[in-house]
């Protein structure tokens, strides 16, 4: 068998290159060496690391333009929101608004293809609470963290990654609590205060159910009660839903040195048919827990 010398040389060179291309070698992944962002009310979160691809920045109030200065090897090209950028040169984004996501893509600049990397910067509203991850152990679960956050002008429900960067967030003007994922049905829900109180002084809430795209698809409250509580809520796979309440009634408490018409709050558990809202089960603390055994006595209503 005869081979031309030129072809043999190219074959040997190709084999040598392939032998050196370990898929775990960062030389064959396009990445940033540095990323500086200014113009927000906080520093970049988390601090820049080439291996971390998602970041957040909280806006000033009112929001200012932000300036992004990426840096990478001369063997890579950089784009910001699809527009070419120069390594080490600052780019000011004048039209950015809170809620926007900036994409910074790093690609190979030569014929030897490197795996591109996309970095994302989430520009958060000015009243979004600043989050700092103080402990992040190696091997910790990467499952998302569902959290309720209280800001100066309202509340947020949010899903965070391991670096405290939201993958989803939603603003509510009043309190929002008990944001959760229902493992048995794959749905998400939270309790939303609606800005009113019942006659016993309890703040009224409703349960908001979100679909996979985080759209509101259902609002749920207790049936026949004056209150829906925010502490817990379950969606069962058999189309049953479980809610809690503190529902008031006037009770005869003369045996305790009070009047015959004292306002008393019962702890109530309800199970409803999700489709029809029919009451399937109800439990009241008044029926099973003696009044004298209570551990908390709320202030009397005048």
C-alpha positions in Angstrom: 0.0 0.0 0.0 1.3 3.5 -1.0 0.4 6.8 0.6 1.3 10.2 -0.6 3.6 12.0 1.9 1.4 15.1 2.2 -1.7 13.1 3.0 0.2 11.1 5.6 1.4 14.3 7.3 -2.2 15.8 7.5 -3.5 12.4 8.9 -0.8 12.4 11.7 -1.6 16.1 12.6 -5.3 15.3 12.7 -4.8 12.4 15.0 -2.5 14.4 17.3 -5.2 17.2 17.6 -7.9 14.7 18.4 -5.8 13.0 21.0 -5.3 16.4 22.7 -9.0 17.4 22.6 -10.2 16.1 25.9 -13.9 17.1 26.2 -13.3 18.2 29.8 -10.5 20.5 28.8 -11.6 24.2 29.2 -9.3 25.1 26.2 -12.0 23.7 23.9 -14.9 25.6 25.6 -15.4 29.2 24.8 -15.7 31.2 28.0 -15.3 34.6 29.5 -12.2 35.5 31.5 -13.9 38.4 33.2 -17.2 40.2 33.4 -17.7 43.6 34.9 -21.2 45.1 35.2 -22.0 48.6 36.6 -25.1 50.8 36.8 -27.2 48.8 39.3 -27.8 49.3 43.0 -25.9 46.1 43.9 -22.8 44.2 42.7 -23.1 41.4 40.3 -24.6 38.3 42.0 -22.8 35.9 42.3 -19.3 37.3 41.8 -18.0 36.4 38.4 -16.7 32.9 37.8 -16.2 31.6 34.2 -18.0 28.4 35.1 -21.2 30.2 36.4 -23.4 31.3 33.5 -26.4 33.0 35.3 -26.2 36.3 37.2 -28.4 39.0 38.5 -28.2 42.7 39.2 -30.8 44.9 41.0 -31.6 48.2 39.3 -31.4 51.6 40.8 -34.5 53.6 41.4 -35.2 55.0 38.9 -33.4 52.5 36.7 -30.2 53.6 35.0 -28.5 52.3 31.9 -26.0 49.5 32.8 -22.5 49.1 31.4 -21.1 45.6 30.6 -17.4 45.0 30.0 -16.7 41.4 29.0 -13.2 40.0 28.5 -12.1 36.8 26.7 -9.2 35.3 24.9 -8.4 36.6 21.4 -9.4 33.1 20.1 -13.0 33.8 21.0 -15.6 36.3 19.8 -18.2 38.0 22.1 -21.7 39.2 21.4 -24.1 41.0 23.7 -27.8 40.6 22.9 -26.8 39.5 19.4 -24.5 42.5 18.7 -20.7 42.0 18.4 -18.7 43.2 21.3 -14.9 43.7 21.8 -13.1 42.0 24.7 -12.2 44.6 27.3 -14.4 47.3 25.8 -17.4 48.7 27.8 -20.9 48.4 26.2 -23.7 50.6 27.7 -27.3 49.3 27.4 -29.4 52.5 27.4 -32.8 50.8 26.7 -32.6 48.0 29.3 -35.6 47.7 31.7 -36.0 45.8 35.0 -37.2 42.4 34.1 -35.0 42.1 31.0 -32.3 39.4 30.5 -29.0 40.2 28.8 -27.4 37.4 26.9 -23.6 37.4 26.4 -22.4 34.6 24.0 -18.8 33.6 23.6 -17.8 31.6 20.5 -14.7 30.2 18.8 -13.0 32.7 16.4 -11.1 30.2 14.3 -11.7 26.9 12.4 -11.2 24.7 15.4 -14.7 24.8 16.9 -15.1 25.3 20.6 -18.3 24.8 22.5 -20.0 28.2 22.8 -21.1 29.5 26.2 -24.1 31.7 26.9 -24.0 33.9 30.0 -27.2 35.5 31.2 -27.7 38.6 33.3 -31.1 39.1 34.9 -31.9 42.8 35.6 -34.1 42.8 38.6 -36.5 45.6 39.8 -35.2 48.2 42.2 -37.4 46.9 45.1 -36.3 43.2 44.7 -34.6 42.1 47.9 -30.9 41.6 47.7 -29.9 38.0 48.2 -26.6 36.6 49.3 -25.6 33.0 49.4 -23.4 32.5 52.5 -23.1 28.7 52.4 -23.1 26.5 49.3 -21.6 23.1 49.9 -20.2 20.9 47.1 -22.7 18.3 46.0 -25.7 20.2 47.2 -28.9 19.4 45.4 -29.5 21.5 42.3 -33.3 21.4 42.8 -34.8 24.9 42.7 -35.6 26.8 45.8 -39.1 28.2 46.2 -39.1 31.3 48.3 -41.3 34.2 49.5 -39.6 37.6 49.7 -40.8 40.8 51.3 -39.7 44.1 49.6 -40.4 47.7 50.6 -43.3 48.0 48.3 -44.9 44.5 48.3 -43.9 40.9 48.0 -42.3 38.6 45.5 -42.6 34.8 45.0 -39.5 33.5 43.4 -37.7 30.3 42.3 -33.9 30.5 42.9 -30.9 28.6 41.6 -28.1 27.6 43.9 -26.5 31.0 43.6 -29.6 33.0 44.6 -30.4 34.1 41.0 -34.1 33.9 40.2 -35.3 31.6 37.4 -38.8 33.0 38.0 -40.2 35.8 40.1 -43.6 37.5 40.4 -44.5 40.7 42.2 -47.6 41.0 44.4 -48.6 44.4 46.0 -49.6 42.7 49.3 -48.2 39.7 51.2 -47.6 36.5 49.2 -46.7 33.4 51.2 -46.4 29.6 51.0 -45.0 29.5 47.5 -44.5 25.8 46.7 -44.3 23.0 44.1 -46.8 20.2 44.5 -44.8 17.1 43.9 -47.8 14.8 43.3 -49.4 17.0 40.6 -46.4 19.1 39.3 -48.3 22.3 39.9 -47.2 25.5 41.8 -49.2 27.7 44.1 -49.0 30.5 46.6 -51.2 32.4 49.0 -52.0 35.9 48.0 -53.5 38.5 50.4 -56.3 40.4 48.8 -56.2 43.5 50.9 -59.3 43.0 53.1 -60.0 41.5 56.6 -62.9 39.5 57.8 -65.1 40.6 60.8 -62.7 38.8 63.2 -59.7 40.8 62.0 -58.1 38.1 59.9 -56.5 39.1 56.6 -58.2 37.4 53.7 -56.2 35.4 51.2 -56.8 33.3 48.1 -54.7 30.5 46.7 -53.2 31.1 43.3 -52.4 28.1 41.1 -49.9 28.5 38.3 -49.5 26.3 35.2 -46.1 25.2 33.7 -45.7 28.6 32.1 -46.5 30.4 35.4 -49.8 31.7 34.2 -52.7 32.0 36.8 -55.1 29.2 36.0 -57.1 28.9 39.2 -58.1 30.8 42.4 -59.2 28.8 45.4 -60.7 29.7 48.7 -62.5 27.9 51.5 -66.3 27.3 51.2 -68.8 28.8 53.6 -66.1 30.3 55.9 -65.1 33.9 56.5 -61.3 33.2 56.0 -58.8 31.3 54.0 -55.4 30.8 55.8 -52.0 31.3 54.2 -50.1 28.7 56.2 -50.6 25.5 54.1 -52.4 24.2 51.1 -52.3 20.9 49.3 -53.4 19.7 45.9 -54.1 16.0 45.9 -53.8 13.8 42.8 -57.4 12.6 43.2 -58.7 16.2 42.5 -59.1 17.0 46.2 -57.7 20.1 47.7 -57.0 20.8 51.4 -57.2 24.3 53.0 -56.8 25.8 56.4 -58.8 28.6 58.1 -59.4 30.5 61.2 -63.1 31.0 61.2 -64.9 33.1 63.9 -68.0 32.4 65.9 -69.7 33.8 69.0 -69.4 31.3 71.9 -70.8 31.1 75.4 -67.7 31.4 77.6 -69.4 32.2 80.9 -67.7 29.1 82.4 -64.4 30.9 81.8 -65.5 34.2 83.4 -66.4 35.8 80.0 -69.7 36.6 78.4 -72.2 34.4 76.7 -71.3 35.9 73.3 -67.6 35.9 73.1 -65.8 36.0 69.7 -63.8 32.8 69.3 -61.8 31.7 66.3 -61.9 28.0 65.4 -59.1 26.3 63.6 -60.7 24.7 60.5 -59.5 22.1 58.0 -61.5 21.7 54.8 -61.2 19.2 52.0 -62.9 20.2 48.7 -63.6 18.6 45.4 -61.4 20.6 43.1 -63.8 20.5 40.1 -67.1 21.3 41.9 -65.8 23.0 45.1 -68.1 20.7 47.0 -67.2 20.4 50.7 -66.1 16.8 51.3 -64.8 17.0 54.8 -64.5 19.7 57.5 -62.9 19.6 61.0 -63.3 22.3 63.6 -61.1 22.6 66.7 -64.1 23.7 68.8 -65.6 20.2 68.5 -62.5 18.3 69.7 -60.1 20.7 71.5 -61.4 22.0 74.9 -61.3 25.8 75.1 -59.3 25.6 78.3 -56.5 23.6 76.6 -55.7 26.2 74.0 -52.0 27.3 74.0 -52.6 30.8 72.5 -55.2 33.3 73.7 -55.6 36.1 71.1 -56.4 39.6 72.2 -60.1 40.1 72.8 -62.0 41.9 70.0 -63.8 45.0 71.3 
